[in-house]
């Protein structure tokens, strides 16, 4: 049996081996498996002792020459000594380009395996194998005088430099869930040895692009970027020669997210543009998929999971110095709206345990984060049933908003979204909490009362109506009528008087339309919303008028407008025809924009004369030396002059200028349809501000 030690931490043999996979007379066996077997079996193919000695000697050679055990491509070219210092001898015939390793099936997600990655490492098994072989050699010394002496167990010197396995560049398209998913991916890759992140793709050996499948426009942007990454990969040598690229080898391109699941075959077949395709529930499998690419294979895992929430992974924050952060609390969607692709790309709903969310928020608080946005495709349907065993039927304990229903049955009822908000707001009284994106059906009274009673839960609710016509709502399979939606709006405003309500709108014309009154902050955050549909299949003029009247009746603080894109696999794609002409869609969109402008102006004007608590986010980019910008409780952008201010919580302290992360009392002086402008009064804290408001309210009442 011939063997060599590969730099990827594997043994390559030219004969079948215990537990190996025979393929073209060449087998790749992970070292840890080989040495584990050697440690427990005294005779394995005749000479375990010799094998252990050779392995220990080879690994010592690696240490002396500061050779990093990393994944390298095994090709048909002759091995170069500069790359492989520790081979015994090579097979005279060329190694096949595709070498099968002893790994899991390509389509089996490692999320089904144990999530504890802190097990014994390679050197643990080396030590075991050497110790076991030494004992065997001592016992049989009289019978085998030619037995070689063993080297001591291998220890890693503290000065050994562990080289990085590849630099990462990443881009994210779509919702805030995708942003949080990328932070999870970076954490997984960091634990696998890929710790360095670069700012430009030209300097990366691995390129991640996290995708969105909600709209066709988002997918077209992704294809454009993939074309450029393909250019970097295919023309790598010439790019390096002229200084365009600084990567050490052609980059591996990895497509993540919803588009990966929806267009997996098309992506992999696109002229070798992409090396790995990984769906939202298979991110734990990324290191293995990249290893398959090293052996000349395509890496793909797009299996959806009923359990994966990544609850045990601490995300690597992309914005290191930000005072706000995203925390994913649930994944997937069960609503099955006729127009929406999310249930097919994100899978069924599953929620993280409350304790894991509290732990993550506590870590963010220690890092200086002042505002957390809780994320989920249908965030307010959060249901932590991890400790609940009793099954109940829908409607017994699971309460929907009055007049709303759902196609999906809830079999296990656990801690709901109101329970999660209650615990978070009580344990972190100086931290603000927002959430997105909810569904109108999951606003029971207890959730509204928690929002009213806790000052650190922002009084802002995103309430996607999707349309103002009951007939269109039925075709959309939304589970409510126009009347039920308006009744819910009235109840929300009765329980939470100063609440801000936002919504989404989509036009049938294939271009994104942002209202001119939207702020840059709003534009960056709008992708977090599932679009509202205007000009849905078969919409009549009367149904369009119902939508216009709904906008005027509700009076939204903000709205988002996008194109409706027919998505494959959806009920609408199978059942309806997008039959509204483009010129009609364009006219209806313009009418909807005008209706919104009338209502949003009134919402902003109503804030004039009030004192708002503003969380400072940084300098105003238009006047960075003189103005600061922040967000109010309702999510409005507020600008004010940067001047020294007193601190209400530090008597006798000297006035100072506000800094990022401070809460500032601001008297609103004027408004536009995009922003509020005011005069800063004092620096304060979240609790102090609302305690003073409560005392003033009591004094006025008496």
N, C-alpha and C positions, 0 to 999 in steps of 0.2 A: 504493500500500500504506500503510495507516494502522497506527501502532504506538504503544504506550505501555509504560512501564517499571513493572512491578508490584513491590511491596515484597517479594515472595517470591523475588526474584532471577530473574525471568523477563521475557521480552518478549512482549507480547500484540499480535498482529497481526490484521487483518481480511481478510487474503488469504493464500493458501498460501505457505509459505516453505520454503526448502531444508532438508530433513530434518524438517519439521514434520508435524503430523497435522491434516488439515482436519476441522473439526467445526462445523457451524452457522456457517460463515464466520468463525470465530474460532479462532485458534491460539495456544497457549502454548508458548514456546520458552525453555528455560533460557538465561540470559545467557552462561554460560561456553561453551555450544555455539555460540551465535551469533558470539561474538567469536573463538572458535577458528577457525571457518570463515572469518570476515572476515580473519583474520591470514594465511591461506594462499591466499586467492582474491582477486585484485585487482579483479575485477568480479563483483558478486553482486547481481542485480536492479538493475543500472545505477548504483548510487551507494553503494559501500561507504564511501567517505570521508565522505560526509555522515552516514551511519549511525553511524560510529565517533565522529565529532565530536559528534553529538547525544547519544550514549550517555555519552561522557566528560563533556559539559556537564551532563547530567542527574544523573550520579553525583556530580559536584562539588556540585550543589545539595543532594543528600542529605546530604553531609558538612557543608555549611554550616548546615543546619537540624537537624543531629544526629539524622538519621532512621535508624532501625535497619532493616537489611534482614531482615525476618522474615516468616513465613508469615501472611498475612491472608486472610480469606474474601472471595472475589470474588462478590458477589451481584448481583441485578437492580436494586438501588437505585443511584441516581446516585452516582458517586464523590465523596467529600468532600475538598476541598483539604487539610484538616488531616491526612488520612491518606495522600493521594497527591500529593506535592509535585512529582513529576518526570514527569508525563505530557506527551506531545506534544500530542495532542488525542484526544478520545474519539469513538467511533462514535456516531452519533445514535441508533441503536437500542440497546435494553438488552442488556447482556451476559447470556448464558445462565448460569444458576446453576451448571450442571455444565460446567466447562471441562476439557478433556482435556489433560494435560501430557505432555511427552515423557519418559516414565518407563518402567520395566520393567512387564511384565504384573503385575496385582494379585496373582496367585497364584504369582509366581516369586520365590523367596527370594533376597535379596542375599547369602546365605551362599555361593552358588555363584560370586559375583564375587570379585574380588581383595579381600583383607582389609586392604590397605594404604590407609588413608584420609588419608595425609599428602601427597597430590598437590598440584598447583598450584591456587591459589585464584582467586577472581573477578578480583582486581586484577592478577594475573599476565596473564590474557587481555585485560583492559582495556589494559594497557601494550603487549602485543603488537599488538593491533588498532590502537591509536593510532599506534604506531611504523610499522607497515606502511602504514597509510593516509597518514601524513605523507610517507613515501618516494614513494608513488604520486602524491601531490599535487605534489611537487617535480618529478618527472619529466615531468608533463603540464601544467606551469604555462603554457607557451606556447600550449597548445591550449585551455586552459580557464581564462581569467583570472578567472572568477567563482567559482572553487573557494574555499571558506571556509578560513580559517586554523584549525589544530588546537591544542587546548590541550595542555599537557605531560601525560605519563603520570601517571595518578592515584596519589597516595600517601596512605596513611591516616595522618592526624595522630595522634601518640601520646596526645593528650588526648581522642580520640573515645570516647565512652561506648557500649559495646556492651550494649544492654539485654537482659535475660533473655527467653527465648522462652516462658516459662511455668513456673509453680511446680508441683512434683510432690508428690502425696501417694500413699503406697503402703500396701497391706495384703497380708499373706501368710498363706495357709492351707495346712496339710498338712505335708510332710516338710521335713527340713533341706536337701534338694536345692532345694526351692522358695525357701528363704531365700537360698541361694547364687545361684540364678537371678535373684532380685531385685537382688542386688548387681551381677550382670552387666548387667542392664537399666539400672540407675542409671549405670553406667560408659558404656554406649552412648549414653544420653541426654545425659550430661554432655559427651561429645565432640561431640554435635550441637547444643550450646548451651543445653540444659535443665539448668542447674546447681543451681537452688535447690530444696531439699526442705523441705516444711512438715510440721508434726505433726498437723494437722487437715484433713479434706477440705473444710471450709468456706472455707479460704484458698487452695485449689489451682485451677489452670486445667486440670490433667491429673490424673486419678485412675487409678492402677494397682491392680488387684486380682488377685493371683496365686492360682490355684485348685488344688484337689485333687479327683480323681475316684475315689479309692479307695473311699470310702463315701458312701452317700446322705446321711448326716447332715452331712458336710462341704459337699456341694453345696447343701443347704437353707440353711446359714449364708450361703453366697455369694449366693444369691437374695435373702435378707433385706437384705444390704448393698447389692445392686444396686438394690433398691427405694428405699433411702434416697438413694443417689447420683442416681437418676432424679429424686427430689424436689428435690434441690439444683439439678439442671440445668433442670428444667421450671419451677420456681418461683424462678428466679434473681433476677429483678427484685424481687419482693416480699421475698425473703430478704435481699437487699442493703439494701432500704429499712428493714427492721426490725433490721438489724445482725447477722443470723444468718450471712450469707455475706460474705466479704471478697475473693472472687475478682474479677478484672478482667473476666471474661466467663463465660458458662455453661461449666462444666467438661466436658472430653471424658473419657469413661469408657472405659477400656481393660481388657479381660479377657485375662489371660495364663494359661499353664500347661495342665495336663491337661484341665481342664473346658472350656477354649477349644477344644481339638481334638475332644472328645467331643460337645459340644452346640453346635457353631458356629452351625448354622442356627437353632436355638431361641433362642439368645442374641441374634442379630442381629434376629430378628423380634419380640423382646419389647418392643413398643410404644416403639421408639426408646430403650431404656434404654442401649444400648451403642453406641459409635462405632467401636471397633477391637477385633478379635478376633485374637490372635496366639498361635500354638502355641509349644511349648518350643524348637523348632529354628529359629525365625524372628525371634528378638529383634533381630538386626542390621537387620531391615527396619522397625523401629518408626518411625524418623523419616520414612521415606517414607509409611508408612501414615497417620501423623498429617497429613502434607501432603495426602493424598487427602481427608481429612475437611475440610480447609480449603476444598477445591473442591466440597464438597457430596456427596462419595461416602462409602460405607462402606469402612473399611479391614479387609481380612482376609487373613491368610496363616497357614495351619495345616499347611503341608507338612512332613512329617518328612524328616530327612536321614540319609544313611548315613555322613556325614563330620563334621558340625558338633559341635565340642567346646568352642568359645569359648576355645581354648588361648591365643590371643594377646591376650585381653582381661584387664586387671587390674581385678578387681571393686572397687567402692566399698563399703567396709565399713560396714554399717548400725550396728554397735556400735563406735563409734570407740575407746573406752577399754577394751574387753574384752581379757582376756588369753588368750582362746580364739577360734578361728576355724574356719570350714569351708572346705575346698578340694575342689572336684569333680575327680575323676580319671577318671571314665568316665560314660557316659550310656547309657540304654536297657537293655533286657533281652531275652534270647533264650530264656528258660526256658519260656514259654507254659504256665504253670500254668492249670488249667481255670477257676479262680475269679478270675484277676487281669487287670485292665484295663491294667496298665502297658505291656506290649509294644505296645498299640494307641494309647496316648497319648504314649509316650516313644520309640517306635521301637526299632530294633535296636541291639545293643551296639556302641559304638566308644569307644576309649580315647585320652586325651591322651598326647602324647609325654612321656617321663620328664623330659627337660630342662626342659620348660615348667612342670611341677609343682615341680621343684626351685627354679626361679627364683621362682615365686610364694611358696613357703615361705620362701625367703631374704628376700624383701621383708617378709613377716610378722614374721620374727625381728627385723629392723631396727626394726620398729614396736613391739616389746615383747611380741609374742604368745608365750606359753609352752606352749600346747597346741593342736594342730591335729587336727581330725577329718576324715579322708579320706572322701569321699562318692561314692556310686554306687548305682544301683538294684540292681546285683548286684556290689558293689564288689570282691569277691575273685576275680571272673572277669576282672579287669583284664588287658589283653593289648595291649601297645604293639608293634604290628607295622609301625610306620611306616618302619623301615629294613630290613624283611625282605621278600625277594622270593620265596623258595621256598615253595611250597604243600605242606602235609602233611595227611594224613588224621587225623581224630579218633582218639585213642588211641595215636598213635605218640610224640608228644612232649608232648601235653597230658594231664596226669595228674589224675584226679579222686580224691576221697576213696574209700577202699576200700568197695566195695559200692554206689557211686552211679553214676548214668548221666545222660545228657542227650539231649533230642530234637534238639538243634542241633549241627551239625558245625562244628568250628573249622578253617578252611581255612588260616589263616596264624598261626603260633605265634611270638610275639615275647617281649618281656620281661614276666614275669608279676608278680602282686601281691607275691610274696615278694621279687622283685628290686627293686621300687619301695620296699618297706618297708626293705630292707637298705640301699639308698642313702640314703634320707632319715634313717634312724636313725644312720647313720655320719657324715653331714655335719652333722647338728644334734644333737649328743649331749646338750644341755641342754634340748631341746624334747620334750615328750610327744606321742605319736601314738596316736590311736584311729581306728577306722573303722566305718562302717555304710553300708548294711545288706548283710550277706553271705548267701550261700546255702550250705547244708551240703555240697553236692557239690564245692565248690572249696576244700577244706582238705587239700591234699596235705601230706606230711610236711615238706617243706622250708619251707613257710609256718609250721608249728608250731615248728620248730626256730629259725627267725629270731625269732619272738616270745619264745621262751624265752631266747635268748642276748643279746638287746638289752634293756637295762634301761629304755630310754625308749619302748618299745612296750608300751602298757598291757596288763596281763594280764586282759583282759575280752573275752569273745567272745559276740556275739549269735548264737544258733543256732535259727532258727525251725523248729520241728518241724511245725507246722500241725495235727497230730493224732497220737494214739498208736496208731491202727489202720492196719495195712498195707493193708486193703481200701479204706479211705477215702483213704489216700495214693495208691493206684493211680487212684481216680476223680479225684483232684486233679492227676494227672500230675506228681508230684513227683520221680520218678526214684529212689526209695529205699524201703526197708521200715523198720518199727519196729526190727527187729534191727540193721540197718545204722546207724541213727541212734544207738542205744545203744552200739554198738561204737565209733562215732566219739567219743562223749562220754568213754568210757573211755580211748581213745587220747589225747585232748586232756589229760585230767587226769593221765595217766601222764607225758606229755612236759612239761607245764606244771602242776606240782602245785598251786600257789596260784591257779589261774585262777578267775575268776568267769564264770558262764554265765547268760545271760538269754534270754527267749523271748517270743513274742506269743501271745495268745489272743483269739478273737473269739466273741461269743455271737450267736445268731440273733435275739435280741430287738433291736429298733431303738432302742437307747439305749446310749450309751457308759458302760462301767462301769470305774472306776479303783479298784484295791484301796486301801482306807483307809491301808495302810502305805506307799503311794508318796509320795515327797517331791515338793515343788513343782518341783525341778529335773528329776526324773524325768517328771513330768507334761508339762513343756514339751518334753522331748526324745522323748517316746514316739511322737509322730507321725512320727518318722523311720523307724519300723518298718513293714514290710508285715505286716498283721494275721495272727495265727494264727486258724484257723477252728475254732470249736466249733459243733456242730449243723450241719455241712455237709449238703448235700442227701442225704436218705436215711439219715442216721446213725441206727443202732439203739442200744438201751441197752447192748448188749455192746460196741459200738465206742466209746461214751462212757466206759465203764468202762476201756477200754484207754488213753484219754487221761488219766484220773485216775491210773492206775497209773504212767504215764510221768512225770507231774509229780512224784510221790513218789519215783520211782527216780532221777531226774536231780538234784533239789534245786537249783532255779533261784534265783539271787540276786534276780531281779526278773522280773515278767511284766506284759504289757499286755493288756487285755481290751476288745474292741470288738464291735460288731454286724457280722454278715455281711450284706452288701448284694449282691444279684444285680446284676451289671454287664452291660449290653448288649455285644455283640460277642464276649464270652468263650465258651469252649467249654462251660462250665457253663450259660450262658444258652441255648445252642442245644440242649443235650443233656439237662440235668437239670431237676427240679422242686424248688423249696424247699418240701418237704412236711412239715417238722417243726413241729408246733403251737407257738404262742407260749408257752403255759403250760409245755410240756415244755422249751423253750429256757430259760425263766427258772429252772426248777428245776435244770437241768444247770449253768447258769452259777453259781448259788449253791454247788453242790457243788464246782465247779472252784475257786472263790475260797477255800473252806475248805481244800481240798487244798494250794493254794499257800501259804496262811498258815502251815501246819505246816512246810513246807520252807524258806521264806525266813527264818523266825525262827531256825532252826538255822544258816543261813549267816551271819547278822549276829552271833549269839552266839559263833560260832567266832573272831571277830576280837578278842574281849576278851582283854587281856593282851599283845597284839602292838603293835609300834611301826609306825605307818603314815606314809608320806610323803604329805603333804597339800599340794596347790596351793591357796593362798588365793585365793578368788574375791571376797570382800567381807564386810561385816558381816552378822550374822544379823539378819534383819528383825524378829524378835520381841524381840531384845535388841541393838539396833545399837550401843549405847554400851559394851557389856561383852563381847560374843562375836563371834567370826569364824567363817566357814563356808568349807569347801573340799571338794575331791573327792580321794578316795584313788585308788591305782592301779587298783583294781577298779571304780571308779565309785561307791563308796559316799559318801554325804554325811556329813561329819565336822564336828562343832561343838566349839569349845574357847574358853576364856577368853582375852581379849585382854590379855596382860601383856608387859612387857619380857622379851626372850629373848636369850641369847648367840648369837653367830654362829660356827659351827664353822669357818668358813673365814677368819676374821679374828681372829687371836690378839691378845689384849689389848684388843680393841675393846669399847666400851661397849655394854651391853645396850640393845636397842631393841624397840619394838612391831613385829610383822609388818605388812606392807602387802600390798596386792593384787599378786599375781604372785610372792610369796615361796614357797619350799618350806619346810615346817615339819615337823619330826619330832613326832608326836603319839602318846602312849601311850594306847591305847583302854581306858577304864575301865568303860563300860556301853554297852548297845545297846537300841534299840527295833526294830520292824519297818520303821522308816522311816529311822533315822539311827544314827550312832555318836557317842558323846561321849567326849572324852578330855582329857588334860593335855598341853599343849604343852611340849616339852623344849628345842628349839633351832631356830634358822634354819640352813638348810643349802642345798646344791645337789643337783641330780639325781645327778650323777656321784659326789660325795662320799658321799652316803647309801648308794648301792649298793656303792661300793668298800669302805666300812666293813663292810657286811654280808658281803661276800666274805672280808674278812680275818678276821672273827669265825668264819665257817664253816670256814675253813682251820685256825684255832687250835683250834676245838672238835674237829675231825677228828683233829688230831695229839695 
